[in-house]
Amino acid sequence: QEQFVESGGGLVQPGGSLRLDCAASGRIFSIVMMGWYRQAPGKQRELVATISTTGGSTNYIDSVKGRFTISRDNAKNAVYLQMNSLKPEDTAVYYCNTNPSVARYWGQGTQVSVSS
């Protein structure tokens, strides 16, 4: 059974940076595409960034391109999201999951708040 645990969120000022970590347990991590998702208050959850099984291919939504970087370390069963130049509109709970997502793999997420 796969399980994902997110960490690294917090309160940061606009223009600041955070790195989110996702620790994966289970047997399939290294053979599945992964994604970072976020859900802002009153909005639907959205897919923010994706990464291929080897890490050689990544994709981002337009609003985070050039600011966020997704990466993974299959030896550590981990996926990361480096977030730079954060904006108030990045405020959300961030989750990692497979891509496409699987309902039973959703974790608690980690809160990112961008405010002065």
C-alpha positions in Angstrom: 0.0 0.0 0.0 1.5 3.3 -1.1 1.5 6.2 1.4 2.7 9.7 0.9 3.7 12.1 3.7 4.2 15.8 2.8 6.3 18.3 4.8 8.1 21.6 4.5 5.2 24.0 4.3 5.0 27.2 6.4 4.4 30.9 6.4 6.6 32.9 4.1 6.6 36.5 2.8 6.0 37.2 -0.9 9.1 36.6 -2.8 10.3 34.0 -0.4 11.1 30.3 -1.0 10.1 27.0 0.4 11.0 23.4 -0.4 8.3 20.8 0.0 9.2 17.1 0.6 7.1 14.1 0.0 8.2 10.8 1.5 6.8 7.7 -0.1 6.4 4.3 1.3 5.4 1.2 -0.7 6.7 -0.7 -3.7 5.7 1.2 -6.7 7.2 4.7 -6.2 10.1 4.3 -8.7 7.8 3.1 -11.5 5.0 5.7 -11.3 4.8 9.3 -12.5 4.4 11.7 -9.6 2.8 15.0 -9.2 2.4 17.9 -6.7 -1.1 19.2 -6.3 -2.6 22.1 -4.3 -5.9 23.2 -3.1 -6.6 26.8 -2.2 -9.5 27.8 0.1 -12.8 27.6 -1.8 -11.2 26.1 -4.9 -10.8 22.7 -6.5 -7.5 20.8 -6.1 -5.3 21.4 -9.1 -2.2 19.6 -10.5 0.8 22.0 -10.2 3.7 20.0 -11.4 4.5 16.5 -12.7 7.6 14.4 -13.1 8.3 11.2 -15.0 9.5 8.0 -13.4 13.2 8.8 -14.0 12.9 12.5 -13.4 13.9 13.3 -17.0 10.6 15.0 -17.9 8.7 17.6 -15.9 5.7 19.8 -16.6 4.2 22.8 -14.8 1.1 24.8 -14.9 1.7 28.2 -16.4 1.3 30.1 -13.2 4.3 28.4 -11.6 6.6 28.0 -14.6 10.0 29.5 -13.9 9.4 29.6 -10.2 8.7 26.0 -9.1 10.9 23.0 -9.7 9.9 19.4 -9.1 12.5 16.7 -8.6 12.6 13.2 -7.3 15.1 10.8 -5.7 14.0 7.2 -6.4 16.8 5.8 -4.1 15.2 7.8 -1.2 11.6 7.3 -2.3 11.1 11.0 -2.3 9.8 13.8 -4.5 10.4 17.5 -3.9 9.0 20.8 -4.9 11.3 23.8 -4.7 9.2 27.0 -4.7 10.8 30.3 -5.3 9.4 33.8 -5.8 6.3 32.8 -3.9 3.1 34.9 -4.4 0.0 35.2 -2.2 -1.9 33.3 -4.8 0.3 30.2 -4.1 -1.3 29.9 -0.7 -2.8 26.5 -0.5 -2.5 23.0 1.0 0.0 21.1 -1.1 -0.2 17.4 -1.7 1.8 14.8 -3.6 0.3 11.8 -5.3 0.8 9.7 -8.3 -0.1 11.2 -11.7 -2.8 10.5 -12.4 -3.8 10.7 -8.8 -5.3 7.7 -6.8 -7.9 8.6 -4.3 -6.6 6.3 -1.5 -3.1 7.8 -1.7 -4.1 11.3 -0.6 -2.2 12.4 2.5 -2.8 15.2 4.9 -0.9 17.7 2.8 1.3 20.6 4.0 0.0 24.2 4.3 1.8 26.9 2.4 0.8 30.5 3.3 2.3 33.4 1.5 1.6 36.7 3.2 3.3 39.9 4.4 
